[in-house]
Amino acid sequence: LAEQGRIFGRQSNLPAYLLPIECSKATNLTAFKVALVQSLMPKDADFSEGDPLHWTEPYRARHRAHLAAMCRLLGQQLSAARFANRKVTTQRKTQLDLIVFPELAIHPDDMWLLHRLSDSTGAVIFAGQTFVEHPYLKKPINRAVWLLRQESAAGRQIIRAYQGKEYGIPWEKKAGVAGHRPYQDIVEFKDNQGVTARLTGAVCYD
């Protein structure tokens, strides 16, 4: 309780939760590698103001194929870097520590693609999800998700932690998207050298 009080966001009246993770052996926080993925779908016009949760099956198929292509492209770029650096230790050169996808980029039904991407790159992922209905508010909300890797002798586990968005753009307010950010996630990385780093994420106006 004392620690929660120490990291409480007093100006925003927001509790913060520290999420420590065990990094892979290849992680070196003094050379932290981040990839920013700029996907092309969805566009503003692809959302319905009348129902931000609505997707047609043909569009969902296109959107899923686009996300799969972006994940594949990232893997190919890492492979190209590996061949370009054959004289250097390849494991470190081809590993990523963090991959960031933009706001509203990932449909919740396609999270399995990001699990595969995390396994192939060794990276923690922070990604904006498309609008989802909150189970208690019964309204659509805008949120992001952390995919946090825990690696130990027992194997790897991927844990999801959600980061809500409080302050919507005018379009979201008009479409009935509710602001919902009950807490702030802070992810703590620690490498084998004992170096620690703390990262947090915010969506758009937040």
Secondary structure as a PSIPRED ss2 file (coil, helix, strand):
# PSIPRED VFORMAT (PSIPRED V4.0)

   1 L C   1.000  0.000  0.000
   2 A H   0.000  1.000  0.000
   3 E H   0.000  1.000  0.000
   4 Q H   0.000  1.000  0.000
   5 G H   0.000  1.000  0.000
   6 R H   0.000  1.000  0.000
   7 I C   1.000  0.000  0.000
   8 F C   1.000  0.000  0.000
   9 G E   0.000  0.000  1.000
  10 R C   1.000  0.000  0.000
  11 Q C   1.000  0.000  0.000
  12 S C   1.000  0.000  0.000
  13 N C   1.000  0.000  0.000
  14 L E   0.000  0.000  1.000
  15 P C   1.000  0.000  0.000
  16 A E   0.000  0.000  1.000
  17 Y E   0.000  0.000  1.000
  18 L E   0.000  0.000  1.000
  19 L E   0.000  0.000  1.000
  20 P E   0.000  0.000  1.000
  21 I E   0.000  0.000  1.000
  22 E E   0.000  0.000  1.000
  23 C C   1.000  0.000  0.000
  24 S C   1.000  0.000  0.000
  25 K C   1.000  0.000  0.000
  26 A C   1.000  0.000  0.000
  27 T C   1.000  0.000  0.000
  28 N C   1.000  0.000  0.000
  29 L H   0.000  1.000  0.000
  30 T H   0.000  1.000  0.000
  31 A H   0.000  1.000  0.000
  32 F C   1.000  0.000  0.000
  33 K C   1.000  0.000  0.000
  34 V E   0.000  0.000  1.000
  35 A E   0.000  0.000  1.000
  36 L E   0.000  0.000  1.000
  37 V C   1.000  0.000  0.000
  38 Q C   1.000  0.000  0.000
  39 S C   1.000  0.000  0.000
  40 L C   1.000  0.000  0.000
  41 M C   1.000  0.000  0.000
  42 P C   1.000  0.000  0.000
  43 K C   1.000  0.000  0.000
  44 D H   0.000  1.000  0.000
  45 A H   0.000  1.000  0.000
  46 D H   0.000  1.000  0.000
  47 F C   1.000  0.000  0.000
  48 S C   1.000  0.000  0.000
  49 E C   1.000  0.000  0.000
  50 G C   1.000  0.000  0.000
  51 D C   1.000  0.000  0.000
  52 P C   1.000  0.000  0.000
  53 L C   1.000  0.000  0.000
  54 H C   1.000  0.000  0.000
  55 W C   1.000  0.000  0.000
  56 T C   1.000  0.000  0.000
  57 E H   0.000  1.000  0.000
  58 P H   0.000  1.000  0.000
  59 Y H   0.000  1.000  0.000
  60 R H   0.000  1.000  0.000
  61 A H   0.000  1.000  0.000
  62 R H   0.000  1.000  0.000
  63 H H   0.000  1.000  0.000
  64 R H   0.000  1.000  0.000
  65 A H   0.000  1.000  0.000
  66 H H   0.000  1.000  0.000
  67 L H   0.000  1.000  0.000
  68 A H   0.000  1.000  0.000
  69 A H   0.000  1.000  0.000
  70 M H   0.000  1.000  0.000
  71 C H   0.000  1.000  0.000
  72 R H   0.000  1.000  0.000
  73 L H   0.000  1.000  0.000
  74 L H   0.000  1.000  0.000
  75 G H   0.000  1.000  0.000
  76 Q H   0.000  1.000  0.000
  77 Q H   0.000  1.000  0.000
  78 L H   0.000  1.000  0.000
  79 S H   0.000  1.000  0.000
  80 A H   0.000  1.000  0.000
  81 A H   0.000  1.000  0.000
  82 R H   0.000  1.000  0.000
  83 F H   0.000  1.000  0.000
  84 A H   0.000  1.000  0.000
  85 N C   1.000  0.000  0.000
  86 R C   1.000  0.000  0.000
  87 K C   1.000  0.000  0.000
  88 V C   1.000  0.000  0.000
  89 T C   1.000  0.000  0.000
  90 T H   0.000  1.000  0.000
  91 Q H   0.000  1.000  0.000
  92 R H   0.000  1.000  0.000
  93 K H   0.000  1.000  0.000
  94 T H   0.000  1.000  0.000
  95 Q C   1.000  0.000  0.000
  96 L C   1.000  0.000  0.000
  97 D C   1.000  0.000  0.000
  98 L E   0.000  0.000  1.000
  99 I E   0.000  0.000  1.000
 100 V E   0.000  0.000  1.000
 101 F E   0.000  0.000  1.000
 102 P E   0.000  0.000  1.000
 103 E E   0.000  0.000  1.000
 104 L E   0.000  0.000  1.000
 105 A E   0.000  0.000  1.000
 106 I E   0.000  0.000  1.000
 107 H C   1.000  0.000  0.000
 108 P H   0.000  1.000  0.000
 109 D H   0.000  1.000  0.000
 110 D H   0.000  1.000  0.000
 111 M H   0.000  1.000  0.000
 112 W H   0.000  1.000  0.000
 113 L H   0.000  1.000  0.000
 114 L H   0.000  1.000  0.000
 115 H H   0.000  1.000  0.000
 116 R H   0.000  1.000  0.000
 117 L H   0.000  1.000  0.000
 118 S H   0.000  1.000  0.000
 119 D H   0.000  1.000  0.000
 120 S H   0.000  1.000  0.000
 121 T H   0.000  1.000  0.000
 122 G C   1.000  0.000  0.000
 123 A C   1.000  0.000  0.000
 124 V E   0.000  0.000  1.000
 125 I E   0.000  0.000  1.000
 126 F E   0.000  0.000  1.000
 127 A E   0.000  0.000  1.000
 128 G E   0.000  0.000  1.000
 129 Q E   0.000  0.000  1.000
 130 T C   1.000  0.000  0.000
 131 F C   1.000  0.000  0.000
 132 V E   0.000  0.000  1.000
 133 E E   0.000  0.000  1.000
 134 H C   1.000  0.000  0.000
 135 P C   1.000  0.000  0.000
 136 Y C   1.000  0.000  0.000
 137 L C   1.000  0.000  0.000
 138 K C   1.000  0.000  0.000
 139 K C   1.000  0.000  0.000
 140 P E   0.000  0.000  1.000
 141 I E   0.000  0.000  1.000
 142 N C   1.000  0.000  0.000
 143 R E   0.000  0.000  1.000
 144 A E   0.000  0.000  1.000
 145 V E   0.000  0.000  1.000
 146 W E   0.000  0.000  1.000
 147 L E   0.000  0.000  1.000
 148 L E   0.000  0.000  1.000
 149 R E   0.000  0.000  1.000
 150 Q E   0.000  0.000  1.000
 151 E E   0.000  0.000  1.000
 152 S E   0.000  0.000  1.000
 153 A C   1.000  0.000  0.000
 154 A C   1.000  0.000  0.000
 155 G E   0.000  0.000  1.000
 156 R E   0.000  0.000  1.000
 157 Q E   0.000  0.000  1.000
 158 I E   0.000  0.000  1.000
 159 I E   0.000  0.000  1.000
 160 R E   0.000  0.000  1.000
 161 A E   0.000  0.000  1.000
 162 Y E   0.000  0.000  1.000
 163 Q E   0.000  0.000  1.000
 164 G E   0.000  0.000  1.000
 165 K E   0.000  0.000  1.000
 166 E C   1.000  0.000  0.000
 167 Y C   1.000  0.000  0.000
 168 G C   1.000  0.000  0.000
 169 I C   1.000  0.000  0.000
 170 P H   0.000  1.000  0.000
 171 W H   0.000  1.000  0.000
 172 E H   0.000  1.000  0.000
 173 K H   0.000  1.000  0.000
 174 K H   0.000  1.000  0.000
 175 A C   1.000  0.000  0.000
 176 G C   1.000  0.000  0.000
 177 V C   1.000  0.000  0.000
 178 A E   0.000  0.000  1.000
 179 G C   1.000  0.000  0.000
 180 H E   0.000  0.000  1.000
 181 R C   1.000  0.000  0.000
 182 P C   1.000  0.000  0.000
 183 Y C   1.000  0.000  0.000
 184 Q E   0.000  0.000  1.000
 185 D E   0.000  0.000  1.000
 186 I E   0.000  0.000  1.000
 187 V E   0.000  0.000  1.000
 188 E E   0.000  0.000  1.000
 189 F E   0.000  0.000  1.000
 190 K E   0.000  0.000  1.000
 191 D C   1.000  0.000  0.000
 192 N C   1.000  0.000  0.000
 193 Q C   1.000  0.000  0.000
 194 G C   1.000  0.000  0.000
 195 V C   1.000  0.000  0.000
 196 T E   0.000  0.000  1.000
 197 A E   0.000  0.000  1.000
 198 R E   0.000  0.000  1.000
 199 L E   0.000  0.000  1.000
 200 T E   0.000  0.000  1.000
 201 G C   1.000  0.000  0.000
 202 A C   1.000  0.000  0.000
 203 V C   1.000  0.000  0.000
 204 C C   1.000  0.000  0.000
 205 Y C   1.000  0.000  0.000
 206 D C   1.000  0.000  0.000
